[in-house]
Amino acid sequence: MLWYNIFREISLNVVMKQRNIIMLPTVDFCGCTVTRLILGANPFGGFSHQTQQRNEEMLEYYTKERILETWERAEAAGINTMITNNETPHVIEAVEEYIAARGSLQWIAQVACGNEPNKMFECIDEVVKIGCCALYFHGGGVDECYRNKDEEAIRSWCDHARSAGIPVGVAGHAPEAHLWVHGLDIVDFHTVCFFNCGSLHDGKGDKFRLSDIPRAIECIRRIRKPCIGYKIMGSGRIDPRMAFEHAFFGIKPTDVVNVGMHRGDKDDMVEENAAMVREILSGA
């Protein structure tokens, strides 16, 4: 699988040169060349973290055709990596179609298996077969392992995924979960939420407290391994430029951010965000 990723990365660079696309600044992310802005996918599956009406708006807008179009526009804007989950049917169908057509974005898979933990190995095998360049485990599952101190389960997931020869990471909604996993030294990277909006805070549910951000950034800087910061805009609650500037100022120079973009709000959002990141990272 490692050789497949190397070959694919070379091919992607050739395609971008042929199309005269200027890639955004990149980092070496566990052996993969990744732009510091990754295109996320929560809007594709209707996960707004706002209201049910908002969820439905996103789902209605993001047909499989619009998802594929959004990836093409991300390519043209200089982004080279996307993240999606493995559980939303029309999204994973779009991923399969995109990779089969040799689209130029690399795919990092977020892996979960719902309420069937015994199927985790099967879910890992499926995303590897489709063609992910790396994978990480959903924050909800990792939070649960941390709560129960279930080292055996998370070790078995990582060992199974690493046997495919690709980088393996974890997501999580609280710094404590990440620092626990980091102490076990079993993953290659961490995907750190800027807000503790999962199940580990008091009361559970979607909570977005600005006081969470400094703790998340401190966690990222304590973790020596590469990190992906996500929900840097609080799922649409924070001004994009402010969020990008604060995130890139706080995280390590080797880290990246993952941002979902709902083009139903603004058609050129992908291009605008890419241009903003390019400007911020150039120091302009």
Wavefront OBJ file of the C-alpha trace (Angstrom):
o trace
v 0.000 0.000 0.000
v 2.912 2.343 0.702
v 4.174 2.002 -2.869
v 0.649 2.689 -4.141
v 0.589 5.972 -2.206
v 4.004 6.995 -3.548
v 2.928 6.240 -7.117
v -0.365 8.080 -6.641
v 1.360 11.153 -5.203
v 3.727 11.314 -8.191
v 0.753 10.993 -10.555
v -1.161 13.735 -8.747
v 1.786 16.117 -8.998
v 2.039 15.449 -12.732
v -1.686 16.122 -13.202
v -1.468 19.416 -11.296
v 1.480 20.559 -13.412
v -0.333 19.623 -16.597
v -3.312 21.704 -15.507
v -1.065 24.587 -14.465
v -2.428 24.451 -10.917
v -0.401 26.155 -8.191
v -0.724 24.022 -5.085
v -1.257 25.594 -1.683
v 1.655 25.335 0.762
v 2.238 21.723 1.785
v 3.799 19.674 4.576
v 5.176 16.168 4.795
v 2.315 14.501 6.614
v 3.395 10.991 7.638
v 5.114 10.520 4.295
v 2.334 12.102 2.225
v 2.586 15.576 0.721
v -0.552 17.321 2.022
v -1.747 20.895 1.540
v -2.160 22.760 4.811
v -5.844 23.182 3.940
v -7.785 19.927 3.558
v -11.343 19.893 2.234
v -13.712 18.308 4.764
v -17.083 16.678 4.210
v -19.531 17.289 7.068
v -21.764 19.465 4.847
v -21.900 16.645 2.252
v -23.582 14.359 4.769
v -25.770 17.002 6.385
v -23.767 17.241 9.618
v -24.094 20.963 10.282
v -23.761 20.840 14.091
v -26.331 23.651 14.022
v -30.000 22.724 13.469
v -31.996 19.933 11.862
v -33.234 22.373 9.226
v -29.648 23.259 8.419
v -28.780 19.553 8.147
v -31.581 19.052 5.644
v -30.503 22.085 3.587
v -27.009 20.664 3.253
v -28.256 17.200 2.353
v -30.584 18.603 -0.296
v -27.821 20.715 -1.820
v -25.042 18.155 -1.828
v -26.068 15.583 -4.369
v -23.352 13.201 -5.515
v -22.878 15.368 -8.614
v -22.309 18.516 -6.532
v -19.859 16.676 -4.293
v -17.823 15.613 -7.330
v -17.969 19.160 -8.686
v -16.760 20.519 -5.334
v -13.740 18.208 -5.405
v -12.922 19.346 -8.932
v -13.071 22.955 -7.801
v -10.853 22.145 -4.822
v -8.292 20.641 -7.227
v -8.324 23.796 -9.339
v -7.955 25.974 -6.222
v -4.728 24.197 -5.252
v -5.984 21.805 -2.551
v -4.649 18.261 -2.882
v -6.369 16.320 -0.075
v -9.921 15.621 1.080
v -11.436 13.866 4.090
v -14.769 12.048 4.218
v -16.345 9.506 6.514
v -17.092 5.922 5.495
v -20.699 5.866 6.672
v -22.724 8.275 4.499
v -23.857 6.202 1.481
v -23.977 8.873 -1.240
v -20.680 10.366 -0.046
v -18.768 7.082 -0.092
v -20.262 6.334 -3.518
v -18.892 9.669 -4.708
v -15.473 8.787 -3.264
v -15.440 5.450 -5.077
v -16.413 7.100 -8.364
v -13.881 9.902 -7.917
v -10.937 7.634 -7.130
v -11.860 5.209 -9.920
v -11.796 8.176 -12.332
v -8.315 9.102 -11.015
v -9.321 12.401 -9.465
v -6.280 14.274 -8.208
v -7.255 14.727 -4.543
v -5.822 12.286 -2.017
v -8.387 10.742 0.334
v -7.955 10.498 4.096
v -10.757 8.320 5.451
v -12.521 8.906 8.751
v -13.513 5.422 9.910
v -16.392 4.459 12.168
v -18.669 1.449 12.434
v -21.727 2.849 14.180
v -22.815 0.750 17.138
v -21.085 -2.377 15.858
v -17.485 -2.277 17.134
v -16.961 -5.866 15.989
v -17.160 -4.575 12.402
v -14.283 -2.092 12.730
v -11.797 -4.359 10.940
v -14.262 -4.756 8.077
v -14.701 -0.965 7.835
v -10.929 -0.473 7.791
v -10.553 -3.031 5.003
v -13.252 -1.319 2.929
v -11.644 2.146 2.935
v -8.210 0.685 2.217
v -9.674 -1.218 -0.730
v -11.300 1.956 -2.104
v -7.939 3.728 -1.992
v -7.421 5.975 1.036
v -3.911 7.375 1.538
v -4.382 7.432 5.331
v -7.176 6.838 7.829
v -8.176 7.845 11.326
v -10.810 6.660 13.755
v -13.898 8.774 14.453
v -13.744 10.938 17.545
v -16.838 9.402 19.086
v -15.281 5.936 19.154
v -11.955 7.256 20.431
v -13.704 9.286 23.150
v -15.455 6.084 24.247
v -12.185 4.138 24.356
v -10.665 6.905 26.469
v -13.653 6.992 28.830
v -13.381 3.226 29.390
v -9.556 3.189 29.165
v -10.035 0.482 26.538
v -6.442 0.270 25.356
v -6.957 -3.196 23.891
v -9.648 -2.097 21.424
v -7.846 0.949 20.092
v -4.561 -0.963 19.818
v -6.259 -3.694 17.795
v -7.799 -1.125 15.402
v -4.444 0.566 14.884
v -2.561 -2.677 14.385
v -5.083 -3.863 11.808
v -4.995 -0.573 9.905
v -1.205 -0.313 10.028
v -0.900 -3.793 8.513
v -2.188 -2.180 5.273
v 0.925 0.006 5.171
v -0.794 3.385 5.511
v -0.616 6.113 8.198
v -3.113 5.665 11.035
v -4.555 8.328 13.317
v -7.291 9.151 15.798
v -9.801 11.953 16.114
v -11.197 13.086 19.432
v -13.282 15.860 20.957
v -11.241 16.551 24.088
v -7.514 17.061 24.686
v -7.514 14.397 27.409
v -8.464 11.689 24.903
v -5.654 12.692 22.552
v -3.043 12.904 25.281
v -4.056 9.436 26.506
v -3.637 7.977 23.006
v -0.405 9.918 22.504
v 0.942 8.327 25.668
v 0.251 4.881 24.230
v 2.358 5.758 21.158
v 0.192 3.720 18.784
v -0.762 6.218 16.051
v 1.015 8.234 13.381
v -1.106 11.389 13.629
v -3.909 13.073 15.568
v -7.030 14.850 14.316
v -7.838 17.369 17.054
v -11.159 19.170 17.421
v -10.906 22.853 18.349
v -14.086 22.472 20.421
v -15.039 19.858 22.993
v -18.364 19.247 21.272
v -18.519 15.477 21.733
v -19.508 13.304 24.664
v -16.762 14.029 27.188
v -17.868 17.447 28.450
v -20.576 18.068 31.018
v -24.049 17.669 29.535
v -22.847 16.147 26.247
v -24.221 17.334 22.880
v -23.055 20.119 20.570
v -21.380 22.782 22.696
v -19.038 25.381 21.227
v -17.190 27.312 23.912
v -14.412 29.689 22.882
v -12.504 28.672 26.014
v -11.998 25.236 24.403
v -9.771 26.594 21.610
v -6.640 27.420 23.671
v -6.768 23.963 25.267
v -7.006 22.305 21.848
v -4.080 24.309 20.477
v -1.999 23.550 23.573
v -2.769 19.854 23.051
v -1.695 20.018 19.395
v 1.571 21.679 20.347
v 2.254 19.064 23.052
v 1.748 16.200 20.612
v 5.000 15.652 18.735
v 3.308 13.895 15.834
v 1.544 15.615 12.904
v -1.938 16.938 13.667
v -5.039 17.899 11.709
v -7.047 20.679 13.372
v -10.774 20.507 12.697
v -13.866 22.541 13.492
v -11.597 25.574 13.538
v -14.609 27.752 12.622
v -16.883 26.191 15.219
v -19.059 24.684 12.483
v -19.788 28.067 10.926
v -19.850 30.136 14.104
v -16.534 31.970 13.604
v -15.390 34.318 10.852
v -13.253 32.315 8.356
v -10.268 34.676 8.192
v -10.143 35.001 11.956
v -10.329 31.215 12.306
v -7.627 30.509 9.718
v -5.251 33.120 11.102
v -5.700 31.942 14.685
v -5.366 28.270 13.754
v -2.227 28.622 11.653
v -0.629 30.900 14.248
v -1.316 28.355 16.992
v -0.647 24.928 15.495
v 2.772 23.527 14.617
v 4.261 24.423 11.196
v 3.999 20.725 10.290
v 0.244 20.601 10.990
v -2.786 21.142 8.732
v -6.463 22.062 9.052
v -9.564 20.292 7.792
v -12.520 22.523 6.839
v -15.955 21.558 5.539
v -17.405 24.028 3.036
v -21.085 24.491 2.234
v -21.284 25.971 -1.251
v -25.020 26.365 -0.786
v -24.169 29.469 1.249
v -21.602 30.821 -1.203
v -20.828 29.158 -4.500
v -17.156 30.185 -4.596
v -16.461 29.317 -0.957
v -13.812 26.728 -1.865
v -11.871 29.164 -4.032
v -12.246 31.970 -1.488
v -10.998 29.832 1.402
v -8.058 28.521 -0.613
v -7.052 32.045 -1.603
v -7.342 33.187 2.012
v -5.101 30.373 3.239
v -2.561 31.053 0.500
v -2.438 34.720 1.529
v -2.180 34.000 5.257
v 0.582 31.416 4.849
v 2.539 33.693 2.526
v 2.564 36.340 5.235
v 0.808 38.846 2.966
l 1 2 3 4 5 6 7 8 9 10 11 12 13 14 15 16 17 18 19 20 21 22 23 24 25 26 27 28 29 30 31 32 33 34 35 36 37 38 39 40 41 42 43 44 45 46 47 48 49 50 51 52 53 54 55 56 57 58 59 60 61 62 63 64 65 66 67 68 69 70 71 72 73 74 75 76 77 78 79 80 81 82 83 84 85 86 87 88 89 90 91 92 93 94 95 96 97 98 99 100 101 102 103 104 105 106 107 108 109 110 111 112 113 114 115 116 117 118 119 120 121 122 123 124 125 126 127 128 129 130 131 132 133 134 135 136 137 138 139 140 141 142 143 144 145 146 147 148 149 150 151 152 153 154 155 156 157 158 159 160 161 162 163 164 165 166 167 168 169 170 171 172 173 174 175 176 177 178 179 180 181 182 183 184 185 186 187 188 189 190 191 192 193 194 195 196 197 198 199 200 201 202 203 204 205 206 207 208 209 210 211 212 213 214 215 216 217 218 219 220 221 222 223 224 225 226 227 228 229 230 231 232 233 234 235 236 237 238 239 240 241 242 243 244 245 246 247 248 249 250 251 252 253 254 255 256 257 258 259 260 261 262 263 264 265 266 267 268 269 270 271 272 273 274 275 276 277 278 279 280 281 282 283 284
